[in-house]
Amino acid sequence: MTTLAPPRTQPLRDSATMLRRNLRRMLRYPSMTVMLVGMPIVFLLLFVYVFGGTLGAGLGGPAGGRAEYANYLAPAIILMTVTTTVQGTAISVAMDLTEGVIARFRTMHIARVSVLTGHVLGSVLQALFSVAVVVGVALLVGFRPAAGLGGWLAATGFLAVLAFALVWLTVALGQVSKSVETASNLPMPLMFLPFLSSGFVPTDSMPAGLRWVADHQPFTPVIETLRGLLMAKPLGDHGWIALGWCAVIALGGYLWSKKLFNRESAR
């Protein structure tokens, strides 16, 4: 008697199904997206209108004051938008784990890779949407980028790469979390690292020890790359360094996520 082999899974089709599931959940719970986008907007308005006049005057640009500072600040706020948005990924993964959804998916005949891929792709799209909203608000408060079409396309591609890398990291953080509350707290360093970078003030204005941290942490070259692309300025070495950090974070997050997912599957 011959036994029939189970039908082969279709990773692309299953990943597309999981992507649709995550996009529908975002539409079903818009309050989370509003909350994650709202924080960068609050920081944007706070720094431009409360501190912009003083901090912008020290930048030495032709516009001066708030207008000059809005141009300087916008890349940091865009980065913060990505880091806050991917925090929602850790929460979503933790919700699926604690509610038993992922355990149920493991019993179904679908490609295992599609379960996490759906979260990743959905979060990247959500991050890009959130960035578009924040850029719109930044333009209203005085942000005036000098980039042409090529610069905007390059900046969008770079942000997609950055979001992809950070999402894999937060997928792993969501899996190690024992509760949704823990998942919402673990990615918090990603939200505060931009404050210890060149995002809000030039690093040469910082004390020596803090300046060393700012110059050698990953978000400073990321911000300088965004600033160069959006303001049509030379990138120098920042672009390659930023892409290198993205590759390290993406690879580390992917391997960590895969190990955690396979470990849970084996139990």
C-alpha positions in Angstrom: 0.0 0.0 0.0 1.4 3.3 -1.0 1.0 6.5 1.0 0.4 9.8 -0.7 2.9 12.5 0.0 1.5 15.7 1.5 1.0 18.5 -1.1 3.9 20.9 -1.3 3.6 24.2 0.4 3.8 27.4 -1.7 5.8 30.0 0.2 5.0 32.9 -2.0 1.3 32.3 -2.0 1.3 31.6 1.8 3.4 34.7 2.5 0.9 36.8 0.4 -2.0 35.4 2.5 -0.2 36.3 5.7 0.6 39.7 4.4 -3.1 40.3 3.7 -4.0 39.1 7.2 -1.6 41.6 8.8 -2.7 44.5 6.6 -6.4 43.7 7.5 -5.5 43.7 11.2 -3.9 47.1 10.8 -7.1 48.4 9.3 -9.1 46.7 12.0 -7.1 48.4 14.7 -6.2 51.8 13.4 -5.7 53.2 16.9 -2.3 51.4 17.2 -1.1 53.0 13.9 -2.3 56.4 15.1 -0.5 56.0 18.4 2.8 54.9 16.8 2.7 57.8 14.3 1.5 60.3 16.8 4.7 60.1 19.0 7.1 61.3 16.2 4.7 64.1 15.3 4.6 65.3 18.9 8.4 65.3 19.0 8.5 67.2 15.7 6.1 69.9 16.9 7.8 70.1 20.3 11.3 70.6 19.0 10.5 72.9 16.1 8.2 75.2 17.9 9.7 75.1 21.4 13.4 74.6 20.8 13.7 75.4 17.1 14.4 79.1 17.4 17.3 78.6 19.7 18.8 75.4 18.3 18.3 76.5 14.7 20.1 79.8 15.2 23.3 77.8 16.1 23.3 75.8 12.9 24.7 78.7 10.9 22.4 78.1 7.8 21.0 80.8 5.6 17.4 80.2 6.7 18.1 80.6 10.4 15.9 79.8 13.4 13.0 77.3 13.1 13.1 76.9 9.4 16.8 75.9 9.5 16.2 73.6 12.4 13.2 71.9 10.7 15.5 70.9 7.9 18.1 69.6 10.3 15.5 67.8 12.5 13.3 66.1 9.9 15.7 63.1 9.2 15.8 62.2 12.9 12.0 62.4 13.2 11.7 60.2 10.1 14.0 57.6 11.7 12.0 57.8 14.9 8.9 57.2 12.9 10.4 53.9 11.6 11.6 52.8 15.1 8.2 53.5 16.7 6.3 51.8 13.9 8.3 48.6 14.1 7.6 48.5 17.8 4.1 47.5 16.7 5.6 44.4 15.1 6.8 43.1 18.4 3.4 43.7 19.9 1.6 41.9 17.0 4.0 38.9 17.2 3.5 38.7 21.0 -0.3 38.9 20.5 -0.2 36.0 18.0 1.9 33.9 20.4 0.0 34.6 23.6 -3.4 34.0 21.9 -2.2 30.8 20.3 -2.6 32.0 16.7 1.0 31.0 15.7 0.6 27.6 17.4 -2.5 27.1 15.2 -0.6 28.2 12.1 2.0 25.5 12.8 -0.6 22.8 12.6 -1.8 24.0 9.2 -0.3 23.0 5.9 1.4 26.3 5.1 5.0 27.4 4.6 6.4 28.1 8.0 8.4 31.0 6.7 5.2 32.7 5.6 4.1 33.3 9.2 7.0 35.6 10.0 7.3 37.0 6.5 3.7 38.3 6.6 4.6 40.3 9.8 7.8 41.6 8.2 6.3 42.8 4.9 3.2 44.2 6.6 5.3 46.2 9.0 7.6 47.6 6.3 4.5 48.9 4.4 3.1 50.3 7.6 6.4 52.1 8.3 6.5 53.6 4.8 2.9 54.8 5.2 3.7 56.3 8.6 6.8 58.1 7.2 4.7 59.6 4.4 2.3 61.0 7.0 5.1 62.4 9.2 6.9 63.9 6.1 3.6 65.6 5.2 3.4 67.2 8.7 7.1 68.2 8.5 6.5 70.0 5.3 3.7 71.9 7.0 6.0 73.1 9.8 8.7 74.3 7.5 10.7 71.3 6.3 12.1 72.2 2.8 14.0 69.3 1.3 16.3 70.0 -1.7 16.1 66.5 -3.1 14.9 65.8 -6.6 13.0 62.7 -7.8 16.2 60.6 -7.7 16.9 61.7 -4.1 13.4 60.9 -3.0 13.5 57.5 -4.6 16.9 56.7 -3.0 15.6 57.9 0.4 12.5 55.8 0.1 14.5 52.7 -0.8 16.9 53.3 2.0 14.0 53.7 4.5 12.6 50.4 3.2 15.9 48.7 3.8 16.1 50.2 7.3 12.6 49.2 8.2 13.2 45.7 6.9 16.2 45.3 9.1 14.6 46.7 12.3 11.4 44.7 11.7 13.3 41.4 11.8 14.9 42.5 15.1 11.5 43.4 16.6 10.0 40.1 15.3 12.7 38.4 17.5 11.9 40.7 20.4 8.2 39.8 20.1 9.0 36.1 20.3 11.1 36.4 23.5 8.4 38.4 25.2 6.2 36.6 27.7 3.4 39.1 27.3 2.2 42.0 25.1 3.3 44.5 27.8 6.8 43.1 27.7 6.8 43.3 23.9 5.9 46.9 24.0 8.8 47.7 26.3 11.7 45.7 24.8 12.0 47.8 21.6 12.1 51.1 23.6 15.9 51.5 23.1 15.3 51.8 19.4 13.1 54.8 20.1 15.5 56.6 22.3 18.8 56.0 20.5 18.1 58.8 18.0 18.4 61.2 20.9 22.0 60.0 21.4 22.9 60.7 17.8 23.4 63.6 15.4 19.6 63.8 14.9 18.8 66.7 17.2 22.1 68.6 17.6 25.5 68.1 15.9 27.7 65.6 17.7 30.6 68.1 18.0 28.5 70.1 20.5 28.3 67.2 22.9 30.7 66.3 25.8 33.6 64.0 24.7 32.2 60.8 26.1 28.7 61.3 24.7 30.1 62.4 21.4 32.0 59.1 21.1 28.8 57.2 21.7 26.9 59.3 19.2 29.6 59.0 16.5 29.8 55.2 16.8 26.2 54.1 17.3 24.2 52.9 14.2 21.6 55.7 14.0 24.1 58.5 13.4 25.2 57.3 9.9 21.5 56.4 9.2 20.4 60.0 10.0 23.3 61.5 8.1 22.5 59.4 5.1 18.9 60.5 5.2 19.9 64.1 5.6 22.3 63.9 2.7 19.7 62.3 0.4 16.8 64.7 1.3 18.9 67.8 1.4 21.0 66.9 -1.7 24.3 66.9 0.1 27.3 64.5 -0.2 26.9 61.3 1.8 30.6 60.7 2.4 31.1 57.3 4.1 27.8 57.6 6.0 25.9 55.8 3.3 28.0 52.6 3.2 28.3 52.6 7.0 24.5 52.9 7.4 23.9 50.1 4.8 26.4 47.9 6.7 24.6 48.4 10.0 21.3 47.6 8.2 22.8 44.4 6.9 24.1 43.3 10.3 20.8 44.1 12.0 18.8 42.4 9.4 20.9 39.2 9.4 21.1 39.1 13.1 17.4 39.7 13.6 16.5 37.1 10.9 18.7 34.4 12.4 17.5 35.1 15.9 13.9 35.1 14.8 14.3 31.8 12.9 16.0 30.2 15.8 13.2 31.2 18.2 10.5 30.2 15.8 12.1 26.7 15.2 12.7 26.2 18.9 9.0 26.9 19.7 8.0 24.6 16.9 10.1 21.7 18.4 8.3 21.9 21.7 
